[in-house]
Amino acid sequence: MKIGPRVSAAIILCLLGVLFILPQAVLHAQEKDIQKLSRDMLWFNDSVNLSYEELMEGNYKWTAIDDSYFADEMDPSTVHAAWTRIKLPADLDERSGLLLEYIYGQQIDIYIDGERVIGQSNNYPFDRNHILLSLDQEDAGKVVYIWTHSSDRTVGLSEDAWTGSYIDLSGMYLRDGLSSVLIGGILLLLAVLIEVTCLFMTRVNTRQWSSMMGVIICFGLAVLLYSPTLYTLYPDYSEILVTGFEAALILLLPLLAYCFEQMIGPGPGGLINKLWKSMLVYIAFCMLVRVVNALTGDVIYAFYEFLTRPVFGVVFIVELILLTYFAILEALKGNRKAYLLSCGSGIFTVAAVVEWILYYTLNWYDFWMIKWGMLAFTVTLVIIKTNPLWGKHEQVELYTKELEVFNNELQRSEKIKIISELAASVAHEVRNPLQVTRGFLQLMSKQENLRNRRYVSIAIEELDRASEIINDFLTFAKPEFDQIRLINLAEEFNHIEGVLIPMANLEGCVITMDVPENLWVRGNTSKFKQAFINILKNSIEAIQGSGEVRVKAYSRGKEIFIHVQDTGIGMNEQELMRLGEPYFSNKTKGTGLGMMVTFRIIEAMDGSIEYSSEKGIGTEAVIRFPSGT
């Protein structure tokens, strides 16, 4: 059974879906003893830096938070700092924990009963944090205070706080970014497999495969490094991870356009070519600004951040829209590769546009659709590149079968050549003594008594059978005809039917003829009858019990087609392949010469014969001759 590339792509997507859903389902099954805690918050603008001591001394109005608050009421335009207050339950055990999901801030300080248990800060733009605290019975009923500060627009605890078994919370702790880690890892593994495959491929378009591999690597790194799981597990390498994430997104701009150019060409007026070159200029400018910012001690960091975030978003969206548009233009011209590419890039573009709009309109939003858009686009690229490989694989299978047929024909031709040479030299030498022996036996049959005469008669019959075999050998060795004339198929098959009806009646089968009067071929009438008597005799003998042998002839173009179909026991594929070979026969007393001679006669008349058969169903022979008229 063959599995096409589209089916393979669907299987990959299903497996990825299982990988994404299964871990979460397993982890949720463990969350039955986990309790959600309510929280209160205070917000401040960037100029306020309220310490824990000042918070305790002051009298502030706390706001109870629910999920709708962030979406409907909070205006984050001037909010850059916040305090969050969480009341711990009174029934904690020794192995409890507190999970803070999606806590935003570049600076985070957490206090429990006046003691700072966590203090962390960073100067890189990634500010999505997951924090898991270990609690014991002494912390029961205490209040947790969390200070968050960020230069970005998001700050505070956007999701719920959870308490419960530390082991169960650990599963939730890693769950959020697990799908991103899996998808990113699979994409990177796919890129490696593509590179390894290219090493073993000849006549491969290196630019196409390399550009596709580059795009998939950037996708994999972007999805993988966006996961908060890595920042949680490797906090000391957070700045390196953020740098890798930014580099993957920046490099994706020219690589994506270059990949499109390799797939569908430079575009109208060479615009795709100009697009990826302009992306290189944009990258060079961003790198220059980054170097200047590093040399000046972050003096122009705000400009660099503006250049690599809002400007990057606009550039990325515009590029995707343009590339999708160019792919659609090529698809309308009948380019199948462009059609597939436009489908994948269309999904990717829609996901990117929707996510960017949500990111800038909602107060709290994390990208999740775009990673599935990246995955869909990757599957499209793989389908585009593997389709020709599947075609080549099918070609190889076809050539292998043809080569096997040619080898069988070559072996058959060699056998026939040897037998022809042997038959031509031996048949004449054997025939003469047989005729002399037959003559003496006929004389003896007139003189011998009745008892011996019966044995002499049997001997004469066997000599006649041997003579027929020799005649077959001679026909096989020299199938050319001395007398060639127009043969009327209806007349010949009427005669053949008359010869074979007694045999058919004995076997319990019926012969049905459908041969029009106006069909003519050129050949030798005697050899023609010999060939078709052999074919029909085999069909009759193949029928066990009652059955039918149907003969149908018709004209198509400049050819005459003759179908001989029976309802006999049929043959398997191996027997069909050997049909016509010297000395191959399914009959216990058969020599194989009959079919061998039949094939030679049909070939000598510039015809061809093809057999098809199925065990238990029957066999059909299709013979073609050039039309005689």
GUPA-542453 format. One line per 3 residues: number of its first residue (from 1); for each residue x, y, z negated of C-alpha. Coordinates in pm, whole numbers, plus 50000, padded with zeros to 5 digits. Example, Ala and Ser with C-alpha at 12.3 -4.5 7.8 and 13.67 -1.06 7.14 Angstrom:
# GUPA-542453
1) 51230:49550:49220 ~ 51367:49894:49286
//
This chain:
# GUPA-542453
1) 50000:50000:50000 ~ 50135:50342:50095 ~ 50089:50649:49890
4) 50096:50971:50090 ~ 50260:51292:49967 ~ 49928:51459:49883
7) 49827:51167:49665 ~ 50170:51177:49501 ~ 50129:51547:49427
10) 49786:51482:49272 ~ 49934:51207:49054 ~ 50210:51443:48939
13) 49952:51706:48841 ~ 49744:51449:48651 ~ 50050:51326:48463
16) 50144:51682:48374 ~ 49792:51741:48251 ~ 49814:51431:48033
19) 50152:51545:47900 ~ 49999:51881:47815 ~ 49676:51755:47659
22) 49793:51440:47480 ~ 50042:51597:47236 ~ 49785:51858:47136
25) 49514:51597:47089 ~ 49744:51388:46870 ~ 49846:51687:46665
28) 49488:51809:46621 ~ 49400:51464:46491 ~ 49639:51532:46204
31) 49491:51874:46120 ~ 49188:51757:45923 ~ 49343:51864:45588
34) 49467:52201:45716 ~ 49294:52515:45589 ~ 49263:52848:45772
37) 49335:53155:45559 ~ 49186:53502:45594 ~ 49414:53804:45635
40) 49406:54180:45583 ~ 49622:54433:45767 ~ 49755:54788:45756
43) 49892:54968:46067 ~ 50137:55254:46094 ~ 50293:55458:46370
46) 50659:55438:46462 ~ 50762:55715:46222 ~ 50641:55528:45913
49) 50865:55271:45747 ~ 50676:55165:45434 ~ 50877:54944:45198
52) 50732:54666:44984 ~ 50776:54871:44666 ~ 50596:55169:44819
55) 50318:54942:44935 ~ 50268:54806:44585 ~ 50265:55154:44431
58) 50023:55306:44681 ~ 49651:55271:44717 ~ 49582:55174:45078
61) 49267:55068:45254 ~ 49320:54721:45397 ~ 49125:54599:45700
64) 48986:54245:45707 ~ 49083:54086:46038 ~ 48887:53856:46268
67) 48954:53748:46627 ~ 48738:54021:46783 ~ 48918:54301:46602
70) 49227:54286:46821 ~ 49028:54282:47141 ~ 48770:54552:47056
73) 48886:54793:46786 ~ 49262:54821:46773 ~ 49434:55094:46977
76) 49798:54991:47002 ~ 49921:55308:47177 ~ 50068:55454:46855
79) 50098:55136:46644 ~ 50451:55001:46600 ~ 50445:54870:46241
82) 50205:54674:46022 ~ 50165:54506:45685 ~ 49969:54180:45664
85) 49828:54037:45339 ~ 49734:53670:45291 ~ 49592:53512:44974
88) 49719:53156:44914 ~ 49471:52893:44787 ~ 49480:52775:44428
91) 49515:52403:44509 ~ 49862:52371:44664 ~ 50069:52058:44614
94) 50445:52015:44615 ~ 50472:51952:44991 ~ 50256:52233:45123
97) 50336:52488:45388 ~ 50222:52816:45542 ~ 50213:52848:45921
100) 50201:53191:46082 ~ 50110:53152:46450 ~ 50193:53428:46696
103) 50338:53685:46464 ~ 50466:53976:46673 ~ 50759:54192:46576
106) 51129:54246:46629 ~ 51169:54301:46255 ~ 50988:54067:46015
109) 51006:54063:45633 ~ 50796:53820:45427 ~ 50741:53855:45052
112) 50583:53607:44810 ~ 50515:53743:44464 ~ 50766:54026:44516
115) 51047:53801:44641 ~ 51159:53837:45003 ~ 51170:53485:45147
118) 51233:53579:45511 ~ 51408:53879:45662 ~ 51491:53879:46031
121) 51540:54137:46304 ~ 51653:54146:46666 ~ 51701:54403:46940
124) 51589:54193:47235 ~ 51240:54229:47387 ~ 51108:53882:47298
127) 50890:53936:46990 ~ 50659:53630:46979 ~ 50745:53435:46665
130) 50622:53122:46492 ~ 50708:53099:46125 ~ 50663:52798:45896
133) 50719:52847:45522 ~ 50761:52573:45264 ~ 50540:52615:44956
136) 50511:52435:44625 ~ 50259:52423:44341 ~ 50403:52735:44177
139) 50297:52942:44481 ~ 49928:52854:44435 ~ 49708:53165:44418
142) 49989:53405:44508 ~ 49968:53677:44774 ~ 50195:53680:45080
145) 50291:54019:45228 ~ 50435:54040:45579 ~ 50603:54351:45725
148) 50634:54362:46107 ~ 50791:54631:46324 ~ 50841:54639:46701
151) 50932:54886:46973 ~ 50680:54708:47194 ~ 50305:54761:47193
154) 50220:54442:47000 ~ 50278:54403:46629 ~ 50134:54195:46347
157) 49976:53851:46312 ~ 49746:53801:46611 ~ 49644:53443:46533
160) 49531:53269:46218 ~ 49739:53169:45918 ~ 49720:52804:45813
163) 49804:52616:45497 ~ 49816:52244:45428 ~ 50057:51954:45441
166) 50401:52068:45554 ~ 50433:51762:45782 ~ 50102:51833:45957
169) 50188:52199:45995 ~ 50521:52102:46151 ~ 50329:51943:46437
172) 50128:52260:46490 ~ 50450:52459:46457 ~ 50597:52294:46766
175) 50273:52242:46956 ~ 50222:52583:47113 ~ 50530:52587:47333
178) 50539:52214:47399 ~ 50357:52234:47733 ~ 50596:52504:47853
181) 50895:52293:47748 ~ 50753:51990:47931 ~ 50664:52176:48251
184) 50991:52370:48253 ~ 51191:52054:48192 ~ 51008:51866:48468
187) 51070:52150:48715 ~ 51442:52157:48632 ~ 51459:51778:48663
190) 51284:51803:49001 ~ 51544:52057:49117 ~ 51824:51819:49014
193) 51657:51530:49199 ~ 51626:51746:49511 ~ 51996:51830:49495
196) 52093:51464:49448 ~ 51864:51363:49735 ~ 52021:51621:49966
199) 52365:51472:49899 ~ 52251:51144:50057 ~ 52061:51299:50349
202) 52205:51362:50695 ~ 52091:51633:50934 ~ 51923:51815:50647
205) 51836:52185:50669 ~ 52062:52297:50385 ~ 51921:52650:50367
208) 51562:52533:50334 ~ 51638:52275:50066 ~ 51876:52510:49877
211) 51626:52797:49876 ~ 51350:52564:49755 ~ 51578:52426:49484
214) 51670:52781:49374 ~ 51303:52880:49344 ~ 51220:52566:49143
217) 51517:52626:48909 ~ 51399:52984:48846 ~ 51045:52856:48783
220) 51173:52592:48541 ~ 51393:52834:48346 ~ 51121:53100:48331
223) 50860:52857:48196 ~ 51103:52683:47961 ~ 51254:53001:47814
226) 50913:53165:47763 ~ 50824:52897:47509 ~ 50852:53017:47147
229) 50955:52663:47051 ~ 51313:52720:47168 ~ 51341:53047:46976
232) 51208:52872:46669 ~ 51447:52578:46694 ~ 51753:52780:46802
235) 51724:53126:46646 ~ 52100:53186:46671 ~ 52081:53162:47051
238) 51770:53377:47093 ~ 51950:53660:47269 ~ 52107:53416:47516
241) 51766:53258:47579 ~ 51607:53597:47647 ~ 51890:53688:47886
244) 51839:53360:48071 ~ 51464:53425:48092 ~ 51517:53773:48238
247) 51782:53646:48482 ~ 51547:53370:48607 ~ 51269:53621:48677
250) 51500:53875:48842 ~ 51668:53616:49065 ~ 51327:53478:49160
253) 51252:53794:49361 ~ 51505:53747:49645 ~ 51497:53365:49628
256) 51121:53355:49677 ~ 51132:53578:49985 ~ 51433:53390:50123
259) 51249:53058:50075 ~ 50952:53193:50273 ~ 51187:53306:50551
262) 51336:52957:50573 ~ 50990:52797:50577 ~ 50798:53020:50821
265) 51058:53250:50977 ~ 51154:53617:50930 ~ 50796:53738:50961
268) 50651:54013:51184 ~ 50926:54259:51266 ~ 51165:54069:51039
271) 50982:54201:50729 ~ 51042:53889:50520 ~ 51415:53914:50593
274) 51412:54282:50497 ~ 51209:54202:50185 ~ 51460:53961:50028
277) 51747:54194:50114 ~ 51567:54484:49945 ~ 51517:54261:49640
280) 51894:54215:49626 ~ 51932:54594:49620 ~ 51680:54613:49333
283) 51873:54348:49138 ~ 52203:54528:49196 ~ 52052:54853:49068
286) 51913:54678:48757 ~ 52255:54527:48685 ~ 52420:54866:48726
289) 52177:55023:48479 ~ 52238:54736:48233 ~ 52616:54784:48251
292) 52585:55161:48204 ~ 52350:55105:47910 ~ 52598:54865:47747
295) 52886:55111:47796 ~ 52688:55403:47652 ~ 52558:55217:47347
298) 52194:55169:47455 ~ 52146:55535:47544 ~ 51940:55450:47852
301) 51786:55129:47715 ~ 51434:55272:47751 ~ 51495:55331:48121
304) 51641:54981:48163 ~ 51338:54832:47985 ~ 51104:55033:48208
307) 51294:54918:48516 ~ 51288:54547:48424 ~ 50937:54524:48281
310) 50662:54751:48426 ~ 50851:54818:48750 ~ 50945:54451:48780
313) 50581:54352:48735 ~ 50467:54581:49015 ~ 50750:54470:49247
316) 50678:54103:49174 ~ 50304:54135:49242 ~ 50357:54335:49562
319) 50611:54079:49685 ~ 50376:53787:49619 ~ 50088:53959:49799
322) 50307:54040:50101 ~ 50451:53688:50122 ~ 50106:53531:50097
325) 49982:53768:50368 ~ 50270:53674:50599 ~ 50204:53303:50536
328) 49835:53349:50623 ~ 49930:53524:50948 ~ 50149:53229:51046
331) 49878:52982:50940 ~ 49629:53153:51172 ~ 49869:53079:51458
334) 49831:52707:51388 ~ 50143:52662:51176 ~ 50054:52373:50943
337) 50351:52438:50718 ~ 50240:52802:50678 ~ 49887:52684:50596
340) 50013:52472:50306 ~ 50248:52749:50195 ~ 49969:53008:50195
343) 49754:52779:49976 ~ 50028:52735:49716 ~ 50138:53098:49718
346) 49774:53209:49706 ~ 49717:53016:49382 ~ 50042:53152:49241
349) 49957:53511:49343 ~ 49605:53502:49197 ~ 49738:53365:48866
352) 50011:53632:48853 ~ 49776:53921:48935 ~ 49512:53811:48682
355) 49771:53762:48407 ~ 49936:54099:48469 ~ 49598:54274:48455
358) 49508:54095:48132 ~ 49850:54172:47984 ~ 49809:54547:48035
361) 49438:54566:47945 ~ 49421:54341:47637 ~ 49595:54426:47316
364) 49722:54074:47255 ~ 49787:53846:47549 ~ 50031:53568:47627
367) 50098:53440:47976 ~ 49975:53087:48039 ~ 49808:53077:48383
370) 50120:53179:48571 ~ 50311:52866:48468 ~ 50041:52652:48627
373) 50057:52878:48933 ~ 50430:52814:48949 ~ 50368:52442:48921
376) 50106:52450:49200 ~ 50343:52641:49426 ~ 50622:52392:49350
379) 50396:52099:49442 ~ 50316:52278:49769 ~ 50687:52320:49848
382) 50750:51952:49775 ~ 50460:51848:50001 ~ 50587:52069:50283
385) 50937:51925:50266 ~ 50841:51561:50209 ~ 50578:51543:50487
388) 50846:51512:50759 ~ 51027:51252:50546 ~ 50711:51041:50527
391) 50678:51076:50904 ~ 51037:50960:50949 ~ 50976:50671:50710
394) 50677:50559:50917 ~ 50889:50597:51232 ~ 51157:50376:51079
397) 50895:50113:50995 ~ 50759:50133:51351 ~ 51108:50105:51502
400) 51184:49811:51273 ~ 50875:49625:51394 ~ 50958:49707:51756
403) 51316:49591:51704 ~ 51185:49264:51560 ~ 50962:49219:51866
406) 51253:49294:52099 ~ 51475:49046:51916 ~ 51208:48779:51945
409) 51168:48857:52315 ~ 51545:48841:52362 ~ 51566:48503:52189
412) 51271:48381:52393 ~ 51432:48504:52716 ~ 51758:48329:52630
415) 51574:48005:52556 ~ 51374:48037:52877 ~ 51689:48102:53079
418) 51858:47790:52940 ~ 51548:47576:52995 ~ 51501:47714:53347
421) 51856:47623:53444 ~ 51816:47279:53287 ~ 51474:47221:53442
424) 51585:47318:53793 ~ 51879:47077:53788 ~ 51721:46785:53603
427) 51359:46782:53723 ~ 51442:46692:54083 ~ 51680:46416:53971
430) 51419:46265:53736 ~ 51122:46300:53969 ~ 51259:46075:54246
433) 51317:45763:54029 ~ 50977:45821:53867 ~ 50807:45817:54206
436) 50995:45500:54306 ~ 50900:45333:53976 ~ 50537:45434:54023
439) 50534:45280:54372 ~ 50664:44947:54246 ~ 50412:44948:53962
442) 50129:45001:54209 ~ 50248:44699:54409 ~ 50268:44494:54089
445) 49912:44594:53993 ~ 49785:44422:54309 ~ 49976:44099:54243
448) 49962:44061:53863 ~ 49686:43886:53675 ~ 49410:44083:53505
451) 49583:44095:53167 ~ 49913:44238:53295 ~ 49733:44468:53534
454) 49597:44664:53234 ~ 49951:44729:53104 ~ 50068:44829:53451
457) 49778:45078:53468 ~ 49883:45230:53135 ~ 50243:45258:53259
460) 50124:45438:53575 ~ 49919:45683:53363 ~ 50222:45761:53148
463) 50434:45811:53460 ~ 50171:46053:53590 ~ 50184:46240:53258
466) 50562:46256:53283 ~ 50524:46385:53638 ~ 50292:46662:53513
469) 50552:46763:53254 ~ 50816:46774:53528 ~ 50583:46987:53741
472) 50544:47224:53444 ~ 50922:47242:53416 ~ 50952:47322:53787
475) 50680:47586:53766 ~ 50851:47732:53462 ~ 51191:47733:53633
478) 51055:47881:53957 ~ 50727:48069:53898 ~ 50745:48253:54233
481) 50464:48170:54470 ~ 50498:48053:54827 ~ 50143:48155:54917
484) 50006:48483:54781 ~ 49658:48603:54868 ~ 49364:48793:54726
487) 49189:48594:54453 ~ 48824:48651:54368 ~ 48795:48610:53991
490) 48428:48505:53995 ~ 48499:48217:54234 ~ 48807:48100:54045
493) 48636:48107:53705 ~ 48331:47922:53842 ~ 48568:47646:53951
496) 48755:47652:53616 ~ 48423:47635:53428 ~ 48320:47329:53629
499) 48647:47155:53546 ~ 48628:47228:53172 ~ 48255:47183:53099
502) 48286:46806:53034 ~ 48566:46867:52786 ~ 48369:47149:52620
505) 48063:46925:52585 ~ 48272:46657:52417 ~ 48411:46913:52170
508) 48063:47056:52104 ~ 48128:47408:52229 ~ 47973:47637:52490
511) 48160:47829:52762 ~ 48014:48171:52846 ~ 48131:48352:53160
514) 48084:48725:53228 ~ 48288:48786:53544 ~ 48155:49028:53811
517) 48177:48936:54178 ~ 48382:49241:54284 ~ 48704:49177:54088
520) 49014:49080:54289 ~ 49379:49017:54202 ~ 49677:48911:54412
523) 49846:48578:54340 ~ 49849:48206:54398 ~ 49510:48046:54340
526) 49655:47714:54224 ~ 49887:47875:53969 ~ 49609:48111:53856
529) 49382:47816:53781 ~ 49664:47633:53606 ~ 49728:47928:53374
532) 49366:47988:53278 ~ 49284:47620:53242 ~ 49567:47605:52987
535) 49430:47911:52802 ~ 49070:47784:52795 ~ 49174:47429:52701
538) 49360:47568:52398 ~ 49051:47768:52300 ~ 48826:47462:52331
541) 49065:47243:52132 ~ 49087:47509:51858 ~ 48713:47483:51789
544) 48620:47239:51515 ~ 48258:47135:51549 ~ 48026:47371:51736
547) 48155:47699:51871 ~ 48182:47924:52171 ~ 48443:48031:52424
550) 48363:48364:52591 ~ 48531:48488:52910 ~ 48478:48849:53008
553) 48641:49039:53295 ~ 48616:49403:53399 ~ 48802:49674:53587
556) 48950:49985:53424 ~ 49143:50222:53645 ~ 49389:50027:53857
559) 49392:49726:53625 ~ 49181:49414:53579 ~ 49120:49303:53219
562) 49029:48944:53129 ~ 48928:48860:52769 ~ 48920:48499:52652
565) 48773:48478:52302 ~ 48696:48171:52091 ~ 48550:48098:51749
568) 48818:47846:51658 ~ 49042:47803:51356 ~ 49264:48099:51447
571) 49635:48154:51391 ~ 49844:48342:51136 ~ 50087:48620:51223
574) 50390:48392:51232 ~ 50220:48151:51473 ~ 50114:48440:51695
577) 50472:48567:51715 ~ 50596:48224:51828 ~ 50323:48173:52086
580) 50480:48111:52427 ~ 50813:47998:52281 ~ 50961:47683:52435
583) 50849:47367:52254 ~ 50625:47551:52005 ~ 50278:47398:51970
586) 50008:47372:51702 ~ 49890:47039:51847 ~ 50037:46715:51718
589) 50100:46582:52070 ~ 50170:46918:52232 ~ 50502:47004:52396
592) 50450:47381:52410 ~ 50517:47373:52785 ~ 50157:47462:52875
595) 50159:47806:52714 ~ 50519:47859:52820 ~ 50421:47799:53183
598) 50108:48014:53142 ~ 50315:48309:53022 ~ 50555:48264:53316
601) 50274:48248:53574 ~ 50108:48564:53439 ~ 50442:48747:53435
604) 50508:48636:53795 ~ 50172:48791:53895 ~ 50289:49125:53740
607) 50047:49073:53455 ~ 50068:49072:53077 ~ 49905:48872:52801
610) 49843:48970:52439 ~ 49701:48751:52166 ~ 49521:48855:51848
613) 49392:48610:51592 ~ 49261:48573:51239 ~ 49258:48254:51040
616) 48910:48106:51016 ~ 48762:48366:51255 ~ 48904:48291:51597
619) 49149:48400:51864 ~ 49133:48643:52154 ~ 49365:48663:52456
622) 49368:48981:52664 ~ 49523:48939:53010 ~ 49591:49233:53241
625) 49662:49221:53615 ~ 49708:49494:53873 ~ 49391:49531:54076
628) 49411:49362:54414 ~ 49189:49620:54588
//
